[in-house]
Amino acid sequence: MCMAVYIAANSPLTLLPWNAASPQFYVAAVDSEDVAARGQFTEAHVYYAGSHEGCGCGFQYGQYPEFEDDERPLKRASLDQFATYLDSVVARVGPIRVFACWEGDQTAPVSHRRDLTPNALRRGDFFFLEREMSVVRSDRLVE
């Protein structure tokens, strides 16, 4: 089972295509498998955000810090790329929302809510909680 991460905004966002030859962070339009996630949002534009693993599991960098493996640098890179993307998005369109859940839980009720900034994703202990809805605002507005 994989973690699925969705982002939503009131304005269109830039797509970043998946590249199987060089897997890294990507943003895709919500497809027929993920359309149920639209119900979590009031925003008009909903996207799937994926890591180097092709799903959201690669964003779970800080969930199990005791496990050092070959994936840790790739997870760190995926989160850093996601944070950089969020920096540019919130600067352009304002706050966005992110919903993270296990595949199959796209319509399940939200269990956790929090406010984030892109820099939160850069912390060494960051990971998404199950069925978490976050509002992402610019780091510049928080300072």
N, C-alpha and C positions, 0 to 999 in steps of 0.2 A: 504494500500500500504506500502511496506517495502523498506528500504534502502538495497541495495546490494553492497558489497565491494569485489573487486577482487584484487589479488596481482599477479605480474608477475616478472619472473626472467629468466636469461639465463641458469640457472642451476636448476635441480630438487630441490624442497623444501620438507621439512618434513611434512607429513600429520598428523593432530591431529584429531582423530575421534570425531564426535558428540556423546554425551552420554545423552540420554533423561532422564535417572535416576538422573543425576547430571549435568544439563546444564551449560556450560561455553564456553569460547572461543574455536573455532575449525577451522581447515583448511581442506578443501575437494577439491578433483579434480573437475574441472568444468564438470557439467553433461549436458545432452541434453537441459535442460531448460536455461542454462547459456552460451551455446556455442557462442551465438552472441557477448558476451563480449570479446571474443578472438580478434575481429576486432579492439579493442581499443589499442592493444599492438603489438609491434614487437618482444617481447621476446617469446621464445619457450614454456615456462612453465607458465600456467595460473591456478590460484586456486581461490576458493571462501573462503573468511574469514567471519566467523559468530560469533556472540556474544552469550551470554547465552539465548537470545530470539530466537535463531535459524536463525536469519537474522542479518543485519547490524544495525538495529535500536538501539540495545543496546550499540553501540559505540557513540551515540549522546549525551553523558553526559553533555557537556557544552552548548547545543543548547537552552535549556529552564531552566536556573539555578533557576528561581523563583519557579519552581514546585518541591517541595520536596515530594517524594513518596517512597514507599517501593522498587522501582526499582533502586534508585540512587546508593546504595552500590553495587548492581549487575552490573550496568553499569560501575561503577568505576573499579570493578574487571575485567570485560571483556576488558576494555581499557588497564589496567595494564598488563594483560596477553598478549594482542596483542603487546604491547610495548616490553615486554620481548622476545617474539617470534621474533620480528623484530630485536632486538639487536643481537640475535644469527644468524639470517639469513644474515644480512648485513655484519657481521663480517666474515662470511664464504664465501658468494658469491658476495659481493659488493652491489652497489645500486640496489634497486628494484623499481618497479612502483606500485602504488595503484590507482585504479579507483573506485569511489563511485558514485552511481546513484540510483534513484528510480527504483524499479522493472518495467520493460517495457521500460526503457531508455537505455538499454545496447548498442544500436547502435547510440544513439543521440550524437551530437558533444560535445566535452569537453567545458565546460563553465568557469572553473577555473583551474588554474595551481599554484602549490606551491611546494617548497622544504620543506621536513620535516626530522626530526630525530626521533628515537624512543621516546626520552624524550618529544617531543611535545605532544604525546598521553597521557602523564602523567599529563599534565597541567589541572587545574580545569575548564578551559574554552574551552577545545578541543571538536570539532565535525567536521565531514566531510561535506563539501559543496556539493550541488547538482551538479552532473556531473563534479566532481573534479578529475583531474589527478595529482598525487603527485609523486615526486621522493623522496625516503627515503634513506638517507645516514647515516652512522654511526655517533653517537654523538662524537666519538673519533676524527673523521676527522674535525669536526667543531670547536672544542675547540682551 
